Amino acid sequence: MSRHLSTSFRRLNRASSSLSLLRILSNTFSSSTLPPPLPPFTPLLSPPSPSLAATVTSAFSQWFLSHPPNSPNSLLDRIYSALASSSDEHTLDQSLSNLNPPLSETFLRSFLSHKPFLDPAIADSNKLLLLKLRFFDWSGRRKPYRHSRSVYHALFQLLKKSNKSPLILQWLQLFSNPQKPSRPPHLHPSFYDTLVIGYAVAGKPETALGIFGRMRYSGLELQPFTIRVLLNSLVENSLFSFCDSLFPLLPQTDPVAVSIRIKALCMQKNLDSAESLLRSLPNRLAAREVPACVLVKTFCKSGKYTKARKIVDDFPYGEVYTVWLKCLVKMGKLSEALGFLADKKVKEDYIPDSTVYNSLIMRLLRGNHLSEAYDLLTEMMEEGIPPTRVTMSAALGFFCKAGFVDVALNLYRCRRELGIDPGGPTFDDLIRALCADGDYDSAYNVVDDSMRKGHFPGHQAFATLASALCREGKLNQVRTLLDAAVQQEVRPAADILSRYMAALCKAGNLTEACLVLHTGKDSVGTMESMYKHKSTYISMIRAFTLLDRVDTLPRLVIEMQEMGHVPSRSLYRTVIVSLCKMDKYGDVLGLLSEQLQRRNLDERTCYHYFIDGAAHAGTPDLAREIYNRMVSAGIKPNWESENLLLHGYLKSSKISDALNFFEFLRGRKEPTSKMYNVMIVGLCQAGRPDQAVDFWKEAREKKLIPSLESYEELSLALGSVKDYNTLVKLLDDFRETGRPVSAFLCNVVLMHTLKNRDLLRVWFKLREESKDKDSYGAELNELPHNQSSGRMLLGQLIAAFSAGIRTKEYLDQVAEEFEKYFPMDLYTYNMLLRAFAVGGRMDLARDLFNRMYEKGYRPNRWSFDTMVIGFCKEGDKDEAERWRDAMSRNGFSPTQHTERLLAITS
């Protein structure tokens, strides 16, 4: 089945090699292609059909099941289960005797390196190590079996990796000093070999050398295996002078000895001598392969890739190829690694082991090279390479990123049956993919399972799920996850807790929210010291404002300052607006007095923050009171003080007060451009475009240039009342300022051009009156391309846009011309999509939708809705339904108008 599956995908690859795997997979589902998936893990593509998902699941399941030694029911796993379930030595002896394990050096080494399937409660590293030590002790007492030097070495290495080197030393001390004084001295060579190996592995090579000296005094010699371990320890501890006396004890062509000698030369930065030593060895595979591997690693680590490749070419051994491929992967040279692997496979029939494939696939997945990763997975399957735990992690990671979430989840659920348990990063991939697919319950179960196994999800995966659960109102599940995190001494990020507390407050559960906030103070709950995070207070304040529970807001502001946090301007604004909404003006002034006393802010800044808050609350009288207090305190108002108060009058629609205050300021000093900007923007937002135009003209008469925001607000206001004559004059004036056209201005003009041709008529009418008509005429081909700064006249593109919509002749060029000369944003793209839909050119709309991704824009509800409406008007029911499904998968719902069109089309 796996070979058939791979053949079908490869045939697709040959048919369209330039497309990504995701695009190819989508072609197998439908003849029409939607855009590539949205990051992270929110594909627009249709999900795989159940039959294809079942085929893929079956193929990979059979591959994993084809290697029974990895089964959780294997003898090794049954031994671990017996060790974990036996409370005393008698029960253990009976359980293990019934299993009758074939005790041998190979079996013990396999047992010590095996990762079993155990209950999560006993599967942590320390408890697992105790089980291994327990079986080591039990097997050592079963005659006639005796532990060999290599088994002791494996045990010592295991203890060292677990940071238990002191335990090795303690054990060796007890081993070398028996409790019974009458016991004769140990003169058996195996005893001394074990001591030497233990001290060498524990990082005490000098002690090991001392024992070796006593052995030689007694006429005993170390075994070659022990000498190699001791030599390696001496080199790792940079005791090179002691090595020369040990090297002659091993054959000159001993591959391990030569490797250690080369390793010593490399550590001494004597790479040329190391290479010469390698090339001087006899041409025998056993004596050259391992040393060549050491030298390749060293050259790569030193950045000498050319020399490393030369060694690989001169010593063409399988293990050397393996080391070279791993080095390439580690260096991120994935293309070179894939090329090397393909070349050697064709020329020399070289097939690497699973570790090479696994490392390559994981790095390819990290870079989202999905097609290459899938090719390697199917290649492993075809070659019959035994999968490992990392292979399963790689396969699950691929299916998550490729949109085969059902396949990934099915394989994950069968992991115990398959005998392979995935690693930590795979949990994160699966959690994110399930959240993107909307399957939050399955994602929660995966997180719960991963934490019971001792793996806390990464921040992004955990935050994605926690946010989704908060959004869905599943707060009990969020609380369970947070409690589990604290139990594992993992501190959830403050933003996650903030979302959780905000969700609690929105749900009306203020008691729980307060417990979360004050956990560190009152020792209530489980999340310790979260009140230290500024974001916690911000979330609480904003949540309380949503519930109109404003009495505690001033206290929370003061409390967060006591914790060393400085409230932002926007936070002050939120608090003041909330208090004013409930007519708590006295509380606002009381908080102002408290802030002035605390002196956490400069006095002028503090007054400005409160004037700004009162202005946004629509209470200009309170803003004026604060302004007067500032003047009474001897602080001279500056332009910001005055602008804030002006803004307060305008926002509350007290236009006469704003005009009077402006005249008051005009009597004291000449108004600045910033004051005009406040009046223009405020009057436009208050629905007074005629008065805003008067201030704009006044400012221009004084040679002042209003801000971009002023022009944008004026254009929006004039367009809303269809005063196109003034709008065209405004745009002409804007062009004379020399500023580049903003996306906002462009979008406003395009919106009115799309509605009707009135703006275009006015534009050409005024051009004719001023005898300054654009050279555009009515032909798109006459558009000038040599404008300064790469910009075109706004009127020319408006004409092109309008002409293209009406005639449909130039639609294919309109979008490209806009991208060349205008700043584009999502709104602009949506406007062009609308134009294409109106013009009946959904082929161009689909191309533009795809191009939005290349530009980095994420389509919104309007983007999808426009596509659905366009296909409905074309009568293409199937395509309209597919776009509606894609819209739903990305979290949007069609408008009522679109739903009616879909119903009519159906």
Protein Blocks (a to p, Z undefined) as FASTA:
>chain_A
ZZmmmmmmmmmmmmmmmbcfklmmmmmmpmbdcdddddehiafbdcddfklmmmmmmmmm
mmmmmmmklpckbmklmmmmmmmmpmbfklmmmmmmmnopacdfklmmmmmmpccdddfk
lmcfklmmmmmmmmmmmmmmmcfbdcdfklmmmmmmmmmmnopmmmmmmmmmmmmmcfbl
klccdfbfklmmmmmmmmmmnopaklmmmmmmmmmmnopacdfklmmmmmmmmmmnopak
lmmmmmmmpcfklmklmmmmmmmmmmnopaklmmmmmmmpccdfklmmmmmmmmmmmmmm
nopaklmmmmmmmmccfklmmmmmmmmmmnopamlmmmmmmmmmmmnopacdfklmmmmm
mmmmmnopaklmmmmmmmmmmnopacdfklmmmmmmmmmmnopamlmmmmmmmmmmnopa
cdfklmmmmmmmmmmnopamlmmmmmmmmmmnopacdfklmmmmmmmmmmnopamlmmmm
mmmmmmnopacdfklmmmmmmmmmmnopamlmmmmmmmmmnogajbghklmpmklmmmmm
mmmmmnopaklmmmmmmmmmmnopacdfklmmmmmmmmmmnopaklmmmmmmmmmmnoma
cfklmmmmmmmmmmmnopaklmmmmmmmmmmnopacdfklmmmmmmmmmmnopaklmmmm
mmmmmmmpccdfklmmmmmmmmmmnopaklmmmmmmmmmmnopacdfklmmmmmmmmmmn
opaklmmmmmmmmmmnopacdfklmmmmmmmmmmmmmlmmmmmmmmmmnopacfklmafk
lpcfkbghhiacfklmmmmmmmmmmnommmmmmmmmmmmmpccdfklmmmmmmmmmmnop
aklmmmmmmmmmmnopacdfklmmmmmmmmmmnopaklmmmmmmmmmmnopacdfklmmm
mmmmZZ
